[in-house]
Amino acid sequence: MSKNTIHRWANTALRVLSLLATLSLDSTIYLSVGSVAKAQVALVGKVEIPGTAEDRSGLSGNLETNTPANAFGGLSAIDSRGSKNHYVVLSDRGAGDGAASFPCRYHEIELDVNPESGSIRFELLDTHLLSDLNGVQMTGSLEKLKNWTSPSRCPSYDPEGIRCLGSEHVAISDEYGPNIDIFERSGRMLQSVALPTRYALSERRSPPMTVGTYSNRGIEGIAITPDQTRLIAAMQGPLVQDGRIENKKCLGLNTRWFAYNLDKMESAEWVYPLDDESTGVSEVLAIDHHRYLVIERDSKFGVDAKIKKIFLADTADASDVSQIDSLKAGLGDSIRPIQKQLLIDLLNPEFGMSGEKAPEKPEGLAWGPTLPNGQRLLIVCFDNDFDPTQNTIFAAFAVSIPK
């Protein structure tokens, strides 16, 4: 990659954060009307990494959950580094849903997919521990977050989405914030900006549970368009003001995407409709300026799993809802949601991941190199929740998506 390209990516990262810091929520992005066309999909192959695998962090000992500090797993996102088989994968906050002071990290890996044999060679290249703007190690501790009273940012972190900004930077979304952060390749944070205050964690507001992000339902995926003019932050579930709270859950069908147009320095919000209240968005991946792939899933595994799907979503005709305080009353006739169409049902028996074999958490999407037949290679990674009895899975699909 040339120095000019690296500089352009770095400048893009800074523009993203400058925009987030100076957002004007009165602006609207106007897009041309588009439609989702039928796509062709085939499974190329899968590879499974043992749940006992170790990373390259160099850490030793066990955490509060008895999880080894150097455990490789809990993958919440994946992205291509831009070279043929080089990817980055992001571990989430650790075992036990934040019960451990897990040092947050991302990894660099190789996935060499052979479309003829269906084999995938996996190699772990490196592990980068994440530190905040002050160089303090970031951990997944939920207890520390709940007890944090300082006006400064808590070093607790729940990393869920990752996208590469050239070869030297990555953008990572933090569900605890919710925030979008830019890190050096080494794992040192360069800049951090929170989403607008109405997205802040609802349980930490006064009064709580009236506005904001419900716990563990924040930014779950981020995407950057190929032309580097737009960044998308996708919420896992509805904001408190858009849903209803029942049985310690925030339920509803209408989630929000926050979109940043870097060329026009504008922002917009769109409604992504879930298929079912039991599901949530796990990932978003850009195809072009207005089309995206979206993972939507329930939280069941094995025979209880019902929804593990990848949708092809089109934002071209979606209404900007940034000026609408609440979606509790529904969309009505005036709000046009993001249009979506099923691309891959991961529970299709022909993929070998249904019934008792159904994994709980497809979490990450990344484009790989173009295949010899001209189709695009799509990589899906599955989170094993740091369970040593569960394997980390990478599945590769050949995809043809009409322009």
N, C-alpha and C positions, 0 to 999 in steps of 0.2 A: 504494500500500500504506500502511495507516494506521500511526501510530507504535506503537500497541498491538501490531499484528501483528509489526512489526520487533522490538520488545522481546521478544515471545513467542519468536520464532525465535532471538534472541540468547541468551535464557535456555535454550532447548533445546540450543544448542551447548555452553553451559557445563555443562549437566546431563550431556550425552554424555561430556564429558571428565572430569567429576567421577566418573562411574560407572566409566570406564575406569581411573581412578587408584585406585579403592577396590573393585575387582572381588572378589566372593565367588564362587569357582568351585564352591561346594557347592550353589548354588541351581538350581532347575529351573523352566522356564516350561511351564505346562500349557495346552494349546490344544484347541479342539474339533476333531473329525475333519472333514476336508474332502476334496473331490475335484476333479480338473481336468476341466472341461467343454470341449466342442469349440468352437473359435473360428473366426471368419471373417477372412480376410486378403486384401488386394489391394495391389499396388504402385501408389502414386500417381505417383511420379516420382523422378528423380535429378538431382543437379548435381555437376559435377566442377570442382575448383579446381586449376589447374596446379601442378605440383611446384616451380616456380620462383617461386611467389607469396611476397611479403614481408609480414611482420607489422607491427605498430605499436609495436614495442619501442623504436625509435630507435637500435638498435645498428648497428654497421658492422664491416666486416672479415670475415675467415673464421676458422673454428675449426680445430682440429688435423686434422679429417677433411675439410678444405677446404669445409665447409658454411658458407654465409653465416650470420653471427650473428643476422640478422633473418629467417631462413627461417620461413615459415608451414607447419606440417605436423606429422607425428608424433603425430596426435591419438589419445589413449588413452581419452578420456571426453567426454561431453556431458551437459548438464542444462539444463532450462528455468529462466529467471530468474523465471518467474511471469507475465510479460506475454505478449501474443499471439505475437510472433515473435522474442522475445529469448532467446538461449541463451548459456551459457558452454561453451567447449571447452578441454580440457587437453592441452597438449603433453607428451610423455613426456621421458625423460632425454636425448634427442638422438640424432644419427646415430652409427652404429657401436656400438650397445649399450653406451654409457657410455665410448666411446673419446675423446669430446670433453668439454671443460669447458663444456658447453652451459648457459647461464643459464636456469634453469627458469622456466616462465611459464604463464599461462592467458590466454585471449582471450574477449572478448565479441563476439558476432556476431548478425546477423539472418538468419533463414531464413524467407522468405515463400513458403509453399506454395500453389499454385493447383490445387485438386483437379480443376477442369474441364479445364484445359489440360495438367496434369501437369508444369508448369514450377515451378522453385524459384529464387527470387532470393536470392543470397548477398551479404552485406555484412559486412566486418570493421570492427567499431566501435572496439575498443580492445585493447591488450595490457598485461597486468600482470605484471611480473617478481616472482618469489617471493624473500623474504628470511626468515631464521630469527628466533628470538626476540631475537637481539642485533642484528638489522638487517643481517646479513651475507648477501650474495647466495648463493643456493643453486644448485649446478650438478649436472649429471648424471655427473660424473667418477667412474668406477668405480675408477680407479687411486688417487685420493685416499682413497676409502673403504677400500680394501685396506691402505693405508699409514697409516691413522689410528690412533694409539695413545692419544690423549688420552681421559680419562674423560668429557669433554663430548661432546655430540652432533656428529657429523661433518656439515658443510654439504653433503655429497653427497646427492643426492635423486633418487628414481625415482618420480615421480608417476604414478599409474595410474587412480585413480578420483576423481570430483568430484561433489559434490551441493551445491546452493545452500541456504543458511540465511537465508531472506529476501533482501532486496536488498543487504545490506551485508556478508555473510559467506559463505564457502564452506568446506566440509569436503573435505579432500584426503587420499587414502591414499598412503602411501609404501612401496613394495615393498622398499626397502633396509632399513627398520627391523626388522620392519614397524611402522609408526606410523599413527595417524590424527591429523590436524592441522587446526586451525581458523585460517583466515586472514581478515584484513580484506579488503574489496574491493580495496584498493590493492595487495595481495600481501604485506603484512607479517603474519608469523605471530603469533597471539595465544597459543595454547596447543598443547601437544603431549604425547601420551601413547602409550607403546609398548604393544603387545599383551603378554599374559603371557609370561614368560621362555621357556616351552617353544615359543614361536613365533619366538624370536629367530633371526637368521641362523645356520644350522648351521655354516658354515665359519669363523665367528668365535668359536665356543664351544670349550671345552676339556673333553674331547677333541672334535674336530670330527666332523661327519657321523654323529652318533648320535641327536641330537634337534634339532628346529628346522626352520626354513624353508630349503628348498634354494634356491640362488642363482637369481634370476629366476623363481621360482615362488611368490612371496609374495602379498600382498593385491593383487588385480587389479581388484576392483570393490567399491563401497559403495552401499548403498541406505538410504533413509529412508522409512518408511511415510507415507501421506498424513495420518494422524492424529498424526504426529510422536511416536509412542510407542515406536518401535523403530528401531534402526540395525543394519544387516547389513554385516559385512565378509566377503567371499568370497575364499578362497584360490584361486590359479590351479591349483595341483596339490597332491598329497599332501605332508604334512609328512614329514620323513625317517623319523620313528618309525612312520608309517603306510604307507610304501611300501618300495621297494628301490632301491638305486643300481646302475645298470648303464651302462657306456659314457658316464660323466660325465653321466648323467641320473637323476633320481629318478622312478621309474615306479610306477604303481599307479592304481587306479580311484577310491579313496575320498578325496575332498577334504573339508575342513571349512569350515563357515560359523560365524562368531562372531556371536551375536545379543545385543543389549542391549535389555532392556525398561526404558524410562525411567520408566514409571509405577510399576512394582513395584520398581525398582532391582535387577533381577535379570539374570543372564546365562545363556546356554545355548550349546551347540555342537551342530550338526546335521551329518549326513553327506550330502554331495551326490555321487551316483555319476556318474562320467564315462561316456560312451558307449564310449570307447576310450582306451587308454593313450597314444595319440598326440595326444590333445586336451588342452585346458585351458580353464578358465573365463576369459572376457575381461571380462565385465560382468554386473551384476545390477541390476534395476530393479523397484521395488515397484509392485504393482497395488493391493493392499489390505494388511490386517494380516498375512495369512499366504500370499499368492500373489505370485510374482515372475516376471519374465522374465529368462532367463539366456542369454548368448552362450557357446556352446561351439564351439571350432574347433581344427583342426590348424594347422601352420605351413607349409603348402604353398600355392603359387599356380599359376595357369594350369591346365593339364590334370592336374597332379599333385594339385591340391586335391581332397579327398574329403569333409571334414566342415566345414561352415560353417553352424551351426544356431542357431536361437533357440528355447529351450524355455520352456514354461509350467510353473513349479515350484510345488508346494504343500507347505508346511512344517507344516500343521496337525497331522499325526499323527506327525511325526518325533521320534525318541528323542533325549534329551539325552545326548551322549557326552562331556561335559566331565570326567567322572571316569574315562574310559577312556584309559589312557596310550598305547596303541598299537592300530591297526586292521590290523596286518600279518596277523593270523589270519583276517581277513574279518569280516563282520557277524553271521553266524549267524542264529538265529531270534529272538534277543532284541532286536536293534537294527533299528529301522525307519528307513530312509533317507528323505530328501526324495523325494516322488513327482514325476515329471516326464513331460511329454508334448510331442511336437514341435509347435511353432506355425508356424515359418517355416524352410524349407530355402532358404538364400540361394543355393545352387547350382542351384535349380530353373531350367531354361532360360527360363521365361517372364519371369524377372526380369532377364535380360540380363547376368548376372554368373557365367556358367558357362563351362566349356571354357577356351580360351586367355584369356578375359576375366576369369577368376576372380581377385579380389583376395585377398591373403594374410590381411589382418588386419581383420575387423570388430571394432571395439574398444569402441564406446560406444552407449548406448541412452538416449533421453529421450522423455518424453511431450510432444506439442505440443498446440495448441488443438483442441477438439472440432470435427469436420468438420460441414458443413451437414446431412449425412445421419444425424448422430448417432454415427457411428463415432469412435474415438479415433485421433489421428494419432501414429504411432510413428516417431521419427527414429533412423536407424542411421548412425554415422560410421565411416569406414575409415581406418586408419593407413597412410600412404605411406612410413614409415620415413625421412622426409626425403630420399627419392630424387627428384632433380629430374626424372627421366624418368617418375615415377609420380604420378598425380593423387590428391589428397585427394577422397574421395567422400562425399556425403551422400545417403542413400536414405530416402524417406518411404513409409510403409505405412499403409493404413487398416485398423484392427483392431477387431473386435467380440469382446469377451470376456464371456461370460455371468457374472452375479453368482453 
